[in-house]
Amino acid sequence: MSHPKKHLRTLQGIVEAPVEQVTPLVLDVPPVEGVTVDADPAARTVAVQGGWWYRSETTVTPVPKAA
């Protein structure tokens, strides 16, 4: 039986640092047994999947400074 994926929550925040400085820190996920990590530096995205119930996708996006 297949269950549709349910989007549970979206979190968002601003880090006041250059995207080039933040991206390597976000994509540097240490290996953990039973967890799959898929990092895409070109897209500045990392996906972390653990078991059948957990998946996290994080993307670093530049935001223009407010005037």
Buried (B, 14 or more C-beta within 10 A) or exposed (E): EEEEEEEEEEEEEEEEEEEEEBBEEBBEBEEEEEEEBEBEEEEBBBBBBBEEEEBEEBEBEEEEEEE
